[in-house]
Amino acid sequence: MAKNIFRKILLSAPAFFLLAVVIVTVAAPWISPYNPDSQNLLNRLQGPSLAHLLGTDSLGRDTLSRVLHGGQFSLSVALITTLFALLVGTVLGLLSAVRGGWLDELFLRVNDLLLALPEIVIALLIIAVMGPGFFTMVLSVGVVAWTPTARLVRSMAAQALSTHHVEASKHVGASRWFILRHHVLPFVAGPVLAQAALRFGLLLVLLGSLSYLGIGVQPPQSDWGSMLAEAQPHAIRSPWGLIAPGAAIFLVSFCVTLLGNRITHVLGGDDVLATETKVEAHD
């Protein structure tokens, strides 16, 4: 059963595309036609050609090479932030559901407060205090990125703990860890994985926005967001500098969203998410 579900998720067009993107970005140091930082002012703002398939930027750097190398930073930061949000959100959500009482009430109020604040505003505030950088970007976005996952896990876990299976396990003396492992986590896993995929796309766009504003990745490093900012002043003369990184962000975000919907469908997440919405409304 698990193998069939895994196969249905992986054997899809979005999964194949994302796998291809990961492979080419990881292999960028070996497959890039040029050094991404190599400048040639005589060839600046060139259109696509056999020598430069996606043209060159304002400093004569090869756009294709910069897209490949920039994807390493964009995807790695988005992935680390998503995993951080997944881990923290799952732990806090389970803790709130299991403990209940004042801890659960405190969790709900703090979660509501953070959900009400725009993520980019909090990210801008943290970066303004700590300065730009890899760690700061992960921290600034990860501070609130866990809240939707925690809310979802808390609601799903609370529902799972109220089932007859859990009550029966408690009566026969099953430990709390046994209940979490065999009854709660399998019930929560599907919707959480689906939401993680969806959140990855959102975080990729958010992190790209920070770099576009000039407070994300700093030179000589580059990512897709910073490439958009660098190419914008020359958009009329050489639009390829905008199209290439913009298309990369769009396609990856779009395919990740499709993959999240695929996970939801395969795991029967539509019914589960509908139930979770009812639980949140009750809260």
C-alpha positions in Angstrom: 0.0 0.0 0.0 2.7 2.5 1.0 4.8 1.6 -2.1 1.8 2.2 -4.4 1.1 5.6 -2.8 4.8 6.5 -3.0 4.8 5.5 -6.7 1.7 7.5 -7.5 3.3 10.6 -6.0 6.7 10.3 -7.7 5.5 9.1 -11.1 4.0 12.4 -12.0 5.1 15.3 -14.2 5.7 17.8 -11.4 7.9 15.3 -9.5 10.0 14.6 -12.6 10.4 18.3 -13.3 11.5 19.1 -9.8 13.9 16.1 -9.8 15.4 17.5 -13.0 15.8 21.0 -11.5 17.5 19.6 -8.4 19.9 17.5 -10.5 21.0 20.4 -12.8 21.4 22.8 -9.9 23.5 20.4 -7.9 25.5 19.6 -11.0 25.9 23.3 -11.9 29.7 23.4 -11.2 30.2 20.7 -13.8 27.6 21.5 -16.4 27.6 25.3 -16.5 29.1 26.5 -19.8 30.9 29.4 -18.0 32.0 30.6 -14.6 28.9 32.5 -13.3 31.1 35.3 -12.0 33.2 35.7 -15.1 32.7 39.2 -16.6 33.1 40.3 -20.2 31.9 43.9 -20.8 32.4 43.5 -24.5 29.5 40.9 -24.5 27.2 42.7 -22.1 23.4 42.5 -22.6 23.6 40.0 -25.5 20.6 38.0 -26.6 20.4 34.2 -26.8 23.0 32.7 -29.1 25.0 29.5 -29.5 27.7 30.9 -27.3 25.3 32.1 -24.6 22.0 30.2 -24.8 20.1 32.6 -22.5 22.2 35.7 -23.3 24.4 37.7 -21.0 23.7 40.3 -18.2 24.9 43.9 -17.8 28.4 42.7 -16.8 28.7 40.2 -19.7 28.1 37.2 -17.4 26.4 34.1 -18.9 22.8 34.1 -17.8 22.4 30.3 -18.0 25.3 29.7 -15.8 24.0 32.2 -13.3 20.6 30.7 -13.3 22.0 27.2 -12.6 24.3 28.4 -9.8 21.7 30.8 -8.4 19.2 27.9 -8.1 21.5 26.2 -5.5 21.1 29.1 -3.1 17.4 29.7 -3.8 16.4 26.0 -3.5 18.6 25.3 -0.5 17.4 28.2 1.6 13.7 27.4 0.7 14.3 23.7 1.5 16.0 24.4 4.9 13.3 26.8 5.9 10.5 24.4 4.9 12.1 21.6 6.9 12.6 23.9 9.9 8.9 24.9 9.7 7.9 21.3 9.3 9.8 20.1 12.3 9.0 23.0 14.7 5.3 23.1 13.6 4.9 19.3 14.0 6.5 19.2 17.5 4.6 22.2 18.8 1.3 21.1 17.3 1.6 17.6 18.8 2.6 19.1 22.2 -0.4 21.4 22.2 -2.8 18.7 21.3 -1.4 16.2 23.8 -1.1 18.5 26.8 -4.2 20.6 26.3 -5.4 23.0 29.0 -3.7 26.3 29.4 -0.8 25.3 27.2 -3.1 24.6 24.3 -4.9 27.9 24.9 -1.6 29.8 25.0 -0.5 28.0 21.8 -3.7 29.0 19.9 -3.4 32.7 20.9 0.3 32.9 20.0 -0.3 31.1 16.8 -3.2 33.4 15.9 -1.0 36.5 16.6 1.8 35.2 14.3 -0.6 34.2 11.6 -2.1 37.7 11.6 1.3 39.3 10.9 2.6 39.3 7.3 5.6 37.0 7.0 7.6 39.5 4.9 7.1 42.3 7.5 8.6 40.1 10.2 11.4 39.0 7.9 12.2 42.6 7.0 12.4 43.5 10.7 14.7 40.7 11.7 17.0 41.3 8.7 17.1 45.0 9.5 18.3 44.1 13.1 20.7 41.3 12.3 21.8 42.2 8.8 21.6 40.1 5.6 23.0 36.6 5.2 22.2 33.0 4.7 21.5 32.3 8.4 19.5 35.5 8.8 17.3 34.7 5.8 16.5 31.2 7.2 15.8 32.6 10.7 13.7 35.6 9.5 11.4 33.5 7.5 11.4 30.4 9.8 10.3 32.4 12.8 6.7 32.4 11.5 6.8 29.8 8.7 6.0 27.0 11.2 2.6 28.5 12.3 0.3 27.1 9.6 1.9 23.6 10.0 1.5 23.8 13.8 -2.1 24.8 13.5 -2.8 22.0 11.1 -1.0 19.4 13.2 -2.7 20.5 16.4 -6.2 20.2 14.9 -5.5 16.9 13.3 -3.8 15.4 16.4 -6.7 16.6 18.6 -9.1 14.8 16.3 -7.0 11.6 16.2 -6.8 11.6 20.0 -10.6 11.6 20.3 -11.1 8.4 18.2 -12.2 5.1 19.6 -8.8 3.5 18.6 -6.9 5.8 20.9 -9.4 5.3 23.7 -9.1 1.6 23.4 -5.3 1.9 23.4 -5.4 3.9 26.6 -7.6 1.3 28.3 -5.1 -1.5 27.6 -2.3 0.6 29.0 -0.6 1.8 25.8 2.0 4.5 26.4 1.7 8.0 25.1 4.5 7.5 22.7 2.9 4.3 21.3 -0.4 6.3 20.7 1.4 9.1 19.0 3.5 6.8 16.8 0.7 4.3 15.7 -2.4 6.5 15.8 -1.6 10.2 15.6 1.4 10.5 13.3 0.0 8.3 10.5 -3.2 10.4 10.6 -1.3 13.7 10.5 1.4 12.7 8.0 -0.5 13.1 4.7 -1.9 16.6 5.2 1.4 17.8 6.7 3.4 16.6 3.7 0.9 18.2 1.3 1.1 21.5 3.2 4.9 21.3 3.3 5.0 21.1 -0.5 2.7 24.0 -0.8 4.7 26.1 1.7 7.9 25.4 -0.1 6.6 27.2 -3.2 5.4 30.1 -1.1 8.7 30.4 0.8 10.7 30.2 -2.4 8.8 33.3 -3.7 9.2 35.1 -0.3 12.9 34.5 -0.1 13.2 35.6 -3.7 11.4 38.8 -2.8 13.8 39.5 0.0 16.8 39.0 -2.4 15.0 41.2 -5.0 14.8 44.0 -2.4 18.6 43.7 -1.8 18.4 42.3 1.7 18.8 38.6 1.0 21.8 37.0 -0.6 24.7 39.4 -1.0 27.4 39.6 -3.7 29.3 37.7 -4.9 26.6 35.1 -4.2 23.5 35.3 -6.3 20.1 33.7 -6.4 17.1 34.1 -8.7 15.7 37.0 -6.8 18.9 39.0 -6.9 19.2 38.3 -10.6 15.7 39.8 -11.2 16.8 42.9 -9.4 20.0 43.2 -11.4 18.2 42.7 -14.7 15.3 45.1 -14.1 17.1 48.3 -15.2 17.9 46.6 -18.6 14.6 44.9 -19.1 13.8 46.7 -22.4 17.1 46.1 -24.0 17.7 42.6 -22.7 14.5 41.0 -21.3 16.2 37.6 -21.1 17.8 38.6 -17.8 14.3 38.9 -16.3 12.7 36.0 -18.1 15.2 33.3 -17.1 15.2 33.7 -13.3 11.5 34.7 -13.2 10.6 31.6 -15.2 12.7 29.5 -12.8 10.9 30.8 -9.7 7.5 30.4 -11.4 8.0 26.9 -12.7 9.4 25.5 -9.5 6.7 27.1 -7.4 4.0 26.0 -9.8 5.3 22.4 -9.9 5.7 22.2 -6.1 2.1 23.4 -5.8 0.9 20.7 -8.2 2.9 18.1 -6.3 1.3 19.2 -3.0 -2.1 18.8 -4.6 -1.1 15.4 -5.9 -0.1 14.3 -2.4 -3.4 15.6 -1.0 -5.3 13.7 -3.6 -3.4 10.4 -3.4 -3.5 10.3 0.4 -7.1 11.2 0.5 -6.2 14.6 2.1 -9.3 16.4 0.8 -11.5 14.8 3.3 -9.0 15.1 6.1 -8.4 18.8 5.4 -12.1 19.4 5.3 -12.4 17.8 8.7 -9.5 19.9 10.0 -11.2 23.0 8.9 -14.2 22.1 10.9 -12.0 21.5 14.0 -10.4 24.9 13.5 -13.8 26.6 13.2 -14.8 24.9 16.5 -11.6 26.3 18.2 
